[in-house]
Amino acid sequence: MALKTPIFEKRSFLKPDETRTFEKGQIEVFEFAGSTVGKITLQPGWRWSTSLKPVAKTEYCEEAHFNYILSGRLHLQTKDGRSLEVGPGDVMKLTEPHDSWVLGDEPFVALEFEAARTYAKR
């Protein structure tokens, strides 16, 4: 069995490798130690079905998400009608087609560990 090369690395979230913007939101993408992580910021009034559906060209968001929520609140609803609300301090995993929207007047900010590589990519 081959030994893995040790990694001792740090990055600043102030300097993303790429920033993808879309209606009422953005994702800052960081390639880090062989992995990709994103910081998603969604403004009040953002909704996947109006802000990103034109980019994705699918009826629902089909990305799998694994998020840690930093601030704001988001409502998620699966294609079959189940719903979930997430907020600061929550960890969320979702692998089903869904719609989502920001709740309230505060921006929603989360770290994305699964879909960052492809989310909102044109």
C-alpha positions as a Markdown table, in Angstrom:
| # | Residue | x | y | z |
|---|---|---|---|---|
| 1 | Met | 0.0 | 0.0 | 0.0 |
| 2 | Ala | 1.4 | 3.4 | -1.1 |
| 3 | Leu | 1.7 | 6.1 | 1.5 |
| 4 | Lys | -0.2 | 9.4 | 0.8 |
| 5 | Thr | 1.8 | 12.5 | 0.4 |
| 6 | Pro | 1.4 | 14.6 | 3.6 |
| 7 | Ile | -0.5 | 17.8 | 3.2 |
| 8 | Phe | 0.1 | 20.9 | 5.3 |
| 9 | Glu | -1.7 | 23.8 | 3.7 |
| 10 | Lys | -3.9 | 26.7 | 4.4 |
| 11 | Arg | -6.0 | 29.1 | 2.3 |
| 12 | Ser | -7.9 | 32.3 | 2.9 |
| 13 | Phe | -11.6 | 32.5 | 2.1 |
| 14 | Leu | -10.8 | 36.1 | 1.1 |
| 15 | Lys | -9.1 | 35.0 | -2.2 |
| 16 | Pro | -11.3 | 32.4 | -4.1 |
| 17 | Asp | -10.0 | 30.7 | -7.2 |
| 18 | Glu | -13.3 | 31.5 | -9.0 |
| 19 | Thr | -16.4 | 33.4 | -8.3 |
| 20 | Arg | -19.6 | 32.5 | -10.2 |
| 21 | Thr | -22.4 | 35.0 | -10.0 |
| 22 | Phe | -26.1 | 34.5 | -10.8 |
| 23 | Glu | -29.3 | 36.3 | -10.1 |
| 24 | Lys | -29.3 | 37.4 | -6.4 |
| 25 | Gly | -26.4 | 35.2 | -5.5 |
| 26 | Gln | -22.8 | 33.9 | -5.9 |
| 27 | Ile | -20.6 | 31.0 | -5.1 |
| 28 | Glu | -16.9 | 31.5 | -4.4 |
| 29 | Val | -15.0 | 28.4 | -5.3 |
| 30 | Phe | -11.7 | 27.3 | -3.6 |
| 31 | Glu | -9.5 | 24.4 | -4.8 |
| 32 | Phe | -7.9 | 23.2 | -1.6 |
| 33 | Ala | -5.6 | 20.3 | -0.9 |
| 34 | Gly | -7.1 | 18.2 | -3.7 |
| 35 | Ser | -10.7 | 19.1 | -2.8 |
| 36 | Thr | -13.2 | 21.8 | -3.7 |
| 37 | Val | -15.2 | 23.9 | -1.3 |
| 38 | Gly | -17.5 | 26.7 | -2.0 |
| 39 | Lys | -19.0 | 29.7 | -0.1 |
| 40 | Ile | -22.5 | 30.3 | -1.3 |
| 41 | Thr | -24.2 | 33.7 | -0.6 |
| 42 | Leu | -27.8 | 34.0 | -1.6 |
| 43 | Gln | -29.6 | 37.4 | -1.2 |
| 44 | Pro | -33.2 | 37.8 | 0.2 |
| 45 | Gly | -35.6 | 37.1 | -2.6 |
| 46 | Trp | -33.4 | 34.4 | -4.2 |
| 47 | Arg | -35.2 | 31.2 | -5.3 |
| 48 | Trp | -33.6 | 28.4 | -7.2 |
| 49 | Ser | -36.5 | 28.0 | -9.6 |
| 50 | Thr | -36.2 | 31.7 | -10.8 |
| 51 | Ser | -32.5 | 32.5 | -10.2 |
| 52 | Leu | -30.7 | 29.3 | -11.3 |
| 53 | Lys | -33.2 | 27.2 | -13.3 |
| 54 | Pro | -32.4 | 29.1 | -16.4 |
| 55 | Val | -28.7 | 28.2 | -15.9 |
| 56 | Ala | -29.2 | 24.6 | -15.0 |
| 57 | Lys | -31.9 | 24.0 | -17.6 |
| 58 | Thr | -33.6 | 21.4 | -15.4 |
| 59 | Glu | -37.0 | 21.4 | -13.7 |
| 60 | Tyr | -35.4 | 21.1 | -10.2 |
| 61 | Cys | -32.0 | 21.5 | -8.8 |
| 62 | Glu | -30.3 | 18.1 | -9.2 |
| 63 | Glu | -27.1 | 18.9 | -7.4 |
| 64 | Ala | -26.3 | 16.9 | -4.3 |
| 65 | His | -25.5 | 19.3 | -1.4 |
| 66 | Phe | -23.6 | 19.0 | 1.8 |
| 67 | Asn | -23.6 | 22.3 | 3.6 |
| 68 | Tyr | -22.6 | 24.0 | 6.8 |
| 69 | Ile | -24.9 | 27.1 | 7.3 |
| 70 | Leu | -23.1 | 30.2 | 8.5 |
| 71 | Ser | -26.0 | 32.7 | 8.5 |
| 72 | Gly | -29.5 | 33.3 | 7.2 |
| 73 | Arg | -32.3 | 30.8 | 6.6 |
| 74 | Leu | -33.2 | 28.6 | 3.6 |
| 75 | His | -36.3 | 26.6 | 2.8 |
| 76 | Leu | -35.8 | 23.4 | 0.7 |
| 77 | Gln | -38.6 | 21.4 | -0.9 |
| 78 | Thr | -38.0 | 18.1 | -2.7 |
| 79 | Lys | -39.7 | 17.2 | -5.9 |
| 80 | Asp | -42.1 | 14.9 | -3.9 |
| 81 | Gly | -43.1 | 17.8 | -1.6 |
| 82 | Arg | -41.1 | 17.1 | 1.6 |
| 83 | Ser | -39.6 | 20.3 | 3.1 |
| 84 | Leu | -36.8 | 21.3 | 5.4 |
| 85 | Glu | -35.7 | 24.7 | 6.8 |
| 86 | Val | -32.0 | 25.3 | 7.7 |
| 87 | Gly | -30.2 | 28.1 | 9.5 |
| 88 | Pro | -27.0 | 29.1 | 11.3 |
| 89 | Gly | -25.1 | 26.2 | 12.8 |
| 90 | Asp | -27.0 | 23.5 | 10.8 |
| 91 | Val | -25.3 | 20.9 | 8.7 |
| 92 | Met | -27.5 | 19.8 | 5.8 |
| 93 | Lys | -27.2 | 16.9 | 3.3 |
| 94 | Leu | -29.6 | 16.7 | 0.3 |
| 95 | Thr | -29.3 | 14.3 | -2.6 |
| 96 | Glu | -32.8 | 14.6 | -4.2 |
| 97 | Pro | -34.2 | 17.0 | -6.9 |
| 98 | His | -35.4 | 20.1 | -5.1 |
| 99 | Asp | -36.3 | 23.8 | -5.2 |
| 100 | Ser | -35.1 | 26.2 | -2.5 |
| 101 | Trp | -35.5 | 29.8 | -1.4 |
| 102 | Val | -34.1 | 32.3 | 1.1 |
| 103 | Leu | -36.4 | 33.1 | 4.0 |
| 104 | Gly | -36.5 | 36.6 | 5.6 |
| 105 | Asp | -34.4 | 39.7 | 5.0 |
| 106 | Glu | -30.9 | 38.3 | 5.8 |
| 107 | Pro | -28.6 | 36.8 | 3.2 |
| 108 | Phe | -28.1 | 33.1 | 3.4 |
| 109 | Val | -24.4 | 32.1 | 3.6 |
| 110 | Ala | -23.2 | 28.5 | 3.6 |
| 111 | Leu | -20.1 | 26.4 | 3.0 |
| 112 | Glu | -20.7 | 23.9 | 0.2 |
| 113 | Phe | -18.6 | 20.7 | 0.3 |
| 114 | Glu | -20.2 | 18.5 | -2.3 |
| 115 | Ala | -21.5 | 20.6 | -5.3 |
| 116 | Ala | -19.0 | 23.5 | -5.3 |
| 117 | Arg | -17.1 | 22.1 | -8.3 |
| 118 | Thr | -20.2 | 22.3 | -10.6 |
| 119 | Tyr | -22.8 | 24.6 | -8.9 |
| 120 | Ala | -24.0 | 27.4 | -11.1 |
| 121 | Lys | -21.4 | 26.6 | -13.7 |
| 122 | Arg | -22.5 | 27.7 | -17.2 |
